[in-house]
Amino acid sequence: MTTSRADYGVYLPLLRRIRDDPGLDLHLIVSGMHLSPEFGYTLKAIEDDGFQIRERIEMLLSSDTPEGIAKSVGMGVMGFAQCFARMGPDILLVLGDRFEMYSAAVAAVPFNFPIGHIAGGSVTVGAIDDVYRHSMTKISHFHFAETETYKRRIIQMGEQPERVFVTGALGLDNMKKLSLISWEELAGRYELAPNPRPLLVTFHPVTRDHGSTEEQTGELIAALTQLGLPVVFTYPNADTNGRIIIRMIEDFAAVNEHIHVVTNLSTIDYLSFMKHASAMVGNSSSGIVEAPSFKLPVVNIGIRQQGRIMPENVINVGHLSEEISDGIRRAVSTEFQDGLRDLVNPFGDGHASERIVDALKKVPIRGDLLGKVFFDN
């Protein structure tokens, strides 16, 4: 089940491993932002990678209000209900904490087949994603956690320890399996000046406080204006008030030649930017999970990711412009970057897809697995 460029990039090594394993049969369900022209219609990228799409589930309304998001969840539940009635999978794999994923998990419950949840157990205080993530943990029957800490949290929620596997973060597998692009080729492709290297900026709405989206985006833009460094912006997710961010960064780029906005980056291009950028700025989980493997300095803004394990490459700042600009100055300093030379990523070793597939092949598909007995520890 994939809903956006973000989770598809994480899934990619696992999808390939499932597809190529003679003991497993991949049925790919595509939904959410993949089917939206506004977000780059990334369904095409999946087809270009050679994957056969089993089902396409339209669910996103052209609205990012709380009402629009809630209605999209409802549309998703109806669409996935029809999908599962047609295909009847042996097991459904969902990832993370998005409302699109949640609608698939909810729809699956009455069909009585097992659900495997990837990347549960983490915490993001500033995002309503916590609710979806923890709900999917309780709906699911098997759990593939990124760290031992997250495994303990899943067990703390009452899940059976023998059904919780520590695999590491799936997104790290890409770094071992994909050939990243040189800076010269990347700069030419996106018409960027060769020097200095740009900041990679991804800023999502703080959905616990979506009413402040315009104010917080304005503070970020003020900080970037003050510093005058080249910037590559990527689009936010389809969250509440995300279109406010899109409008503001597009307007910012329209009057500043050194500011570039990209609607959609392929997995290879996004990871290549992480490899070559001077620093990463925003509130994306990729700055916390994947960026340490590149020893890339990250300025993490505000509370969206608060509660996650924070590697040493992350500089946490508030959402005011002076805090952000001070954080960026520190991130691009030689002193800070030199301090990351021996950084080890706490989220794994790049072999998560192997561990997940090994576990899937051992999962006994039995009706008695569907009972949710509470583990009292």
N, C-alpha and C positions, 0 to 999 in steps of 0.2 A: 504494500500500500504506500504510494508516494504522492505527495500533494504539492511539492514546490521544488525549485532549483536547490534550495538549501538541504532538504532531506534526501533528495535524489543523489546529490554529490556525496553525501555520507554513505548512502546505501550501495553505491556503485560497485565496490569490490565484493560485497556480499551477493549482489544480484548476479554478477559474473560467476561466482563460485557455485551458487545454487544452480544456475543454468547449465554449467559444465559438469555437474555431478550426476552420474547415471542413476544414483539412488534417490534423487529429488526431482521434482517437476515444478518449474517456476510459472506462476500465473500472476502477471503484473497488473495491478489495479491503479489507474492514474486518475487524479482528481485535483480539485483546488486550483491553485495558481497556474499549474501546468496548462490548463485549458483556457487561460485568460490572455487575450491579446495585450491587455494593459500591462501585464507582467511578463511579456516576451514570448508567450505561447511556447513554453519550453517542452511541450509534448514532442516537438520536432527533434529536440536534442536527444530524447530517449530513443526515438526511431533511428536517428543517425548512428547511435551507439549499437544498433543491431538487435534491440530487444523487441520482442513481440508483445504488444499490449493486449491483454485479455479483455479488460473492461475500462470504459471511460465514464466517469461519474461527474456530471455537472452539478455544482453546488453553490458556487460563489455568486452572491448578488452584487450588483454594482453599487455597493454602499459599504462604508466602513464605520457606520454608527453602531452603538451597542445593539440597537434593534436589528440592524442589518446583519451583524455578526451572528446574533442568536437565530435569526431566520435562516441564515446559511447553514448553521448546525442542523436545523430541522430539515432543510432540503437535503443535506448530506445523509441524514438517518434514513430518509425515504429512498434516496438513490441507492444506498448501500444495501438496504433491505431487499430491493429488487435484484441487485447484483448477486447477493448471497443465495437468494432463492434460485437463481439461474445456475450458479457454478458450484455451490456447496463445497468449499475448500476443506482440506484435512486440518489445516492450521492457518491462522491469519497472523502475519507479522506486521506490527505497527511500531513506530519509532517516536520517541520524544514526548512532545507536550503541546502540539498544535490542535486547535479546535477542529480542524478537518480530520485529523487522525482520531480524535475523540468520537466524532460522529460515526466513524466506521466501527470502532470498538463497541459503542452502545448498540448499534444495529446488529452486531454479531451475537449478542447475548442470547436472544431467543432461539438461535439456530443450533446451539449446543455443540460447537466445535471449539477446540482450544485456541487461545490467543497467546502469542509470544510478544512481549514488550521489550524493546531495546531502549536503553538509556533512562531507566527509571531511577528514583532515589535521590536525584539532585534537587536543589532548591533555587528558585529565582524569585526573591521577595518582591521585586517591582513589577512582576508580570502575572496576569491571571493564568498564565500557562501552568503554574503550580497546581491549580485545581484540576486541569485536564490531565496533567502527568500523574498525579496521585490517584485520580479516579481510574485512569487506565491501569495503574498497578493493581488496584483492587478488582478490576474487571478481568485482568489477564491471569493466565495459569502458569506461564513460564517467563522468567525475567533474565535479561542479559545486561548486567550492570557494568558501568565503566570502571569503578574502583571498589575496593573493599569497604570504604566508608559508605558508599551508596548501597552496597549489598546489605550492610547492617541496617540501614534505614528501611529498606524494603522488608526485611525480616521484622523490624520493629513495627511495621504496619500490619503484621500478622501473617505474612506469606511464609510458606513452608521453605525452610533452608535448602532442602535438596532440589528445589525448583529454581533457585537463584544462582546464576552462573556469573562469575567475574570474567569479562572478556576483554576489558580495555575499551577505549573509544573507537568506534568503527571508522570514523573519519580519518584516523591516522593511517589506516591501511593504504589509502590513496598515495601517500608519500613514498611508499615502497614500490608501488606498482605503476605509477604514472610518470611519464617523462615530461618534466616541466619545461617551460619555454624560457629561452634566454631573455635578458632584459632588452637587448637590442631588437629582437623580434617583437616582443610585447609592446615596447614603446612605438614601434612603427605601426603595429596593428591598430593601436588606439590613438595615434597621432599625438604622442606625448613628447615633450622635450627630453633629451637624454639625461640632462642634469638640471637641478638636483632630483634625486629619486622622490616620488610623490608619497604623500600620506594616503593610506587606504582607509576610507571612512564608510562605515555602515552604522546607521542610527535608526533604531526602531522606536515606535511609541512605547512609553512606559504605561502599560495598560492598566496598572493599578491607579494611575493618575493621568488618564488620557486627556483630561481637560487642560493640562498644561503643555500639551504637545507643541503648540505654536511657540509658546514662550521658551521652552527648552531647546527647540530647534534654532530659534533666534539667537540664543546664547552660544550655541555651537558655531553658527555662522559668524557671529561677532568675533569669536576666538580665532577662527580661521582667517578672517579678514585682517585682524591685527597682525598675525604672523606672516601672511603673504606667501606661504609655502604652496607648491603645487599639490593638488588634491584629486584623487579618483573616488567619487561617490558611487556606491551601489544602492539600488533601490531597497526600501524597507519591505518587510513582509506585509501581507494583507491583514494588518491588525487595525483595531479601532483608531481612527484618525490618521492612518498611514498616508492617506492622500494629501494631508496637510504637509507632511515632510516632503513628499514628491514635488508638490508645487513650489515649496520654498527653495529646495536645492536646485530645481530647474531654473528658477528665477535668478538664483545666485550665480549659476554657471553662465547664464545668458549675458551677463555684464562683466564676467571675469574670465579671461582667456586661459588662465592657469587652473581653472576649476572644470573638471570633466565629470559627467554623469553617465553611468552605464546602466541600462535597464536590466540587463541580465548578463552575468558572466558564466561561462562554462566552468565546470569543476577544475579543469586544467588551468584555465586563465586565472581563476580566483586564487588557486594555490600558488600560481606563478607570481601573482601580485604580492601575495604574502611573503614569498621568498625574497622579492626584490624591493619592496617598499621600505621607506626610511622608518616608518612606524605605522601602527594601526590605531584608529581612533573610533570611538562609538560605544555601542553596548551590545555587540553581537557575541554569542557564545563561541564563535570560531576564534575570537581573540583569546579566549581562555583555554579552549580544548586543543585546537590545532596549532595556533601561533607559537606555543612553546617549542614545538619541534623545529621551527625555523629560527629560534632564538630571536624572535621578532618582538620589539617593545610594543606594548599595548597600553593605550590610555582608555580605561574603562569608565564611562560616564554614568553617574547617577546610581540608582538602586535596582535597575532592571535585572542585573545578574547577581545581586547581593544574595549570599547564601551558598554559592558554588565554592568549590575548592579553588583557591587563587594561586596559580604558579608565580614564580618570582619575576616573570616578564611583565606582569600586570601592575600598572599604576592606577589605583582607584582615586577618582576625583568626583567632586560634586558636579552639578549641572550649570553653574555660573561660568561666564566666559573667562574670568581671570583664573579660576581653578583649572579650566580646560587648557588654556594657553600655557600656564605654568607646567601642567602635566606633559604637554607636548614638548616643551623646551627640555624637560628632563629626559623624555623618551628618546629624543634625537641626539642627546649629548653622547660624546665618546665615552665618558665615564660610565654611564648607565649601560650602554651597549657592551662595553668590555666586561662588565660584571655578569653578563649572561652567557659567557663562553662555555661554561661547564653546566649549563642548565639541562636537567633531565625532565622530560615531560611526565608528570604524574598520572596522565590519563592512559598510559599503555605503551605497547611496543610495536604496534602496527600489524598484529596478528589476530585481531578481533573476528574477522570474517571466518577464519579457519575454526576458531573456537565455537562460534555460533552454529556453523554448519555441522560440526561434530556433535553438538548437543541436539540439533534438530533431528539428526539421523538416529539418535537414541531415544527420542521422545516416543513413548508408547501412546498411540492414539486410542484411548479407551474412555468410555463414558464416565467411569468413576473418577477420572481426573478433573471433571468439571465441578465437583463439589468443592466449595471454598471453605475448608476447615481453617479456623483461626489458630495460628501458632502462638501460644503464650510463652514468651521467653523471660 
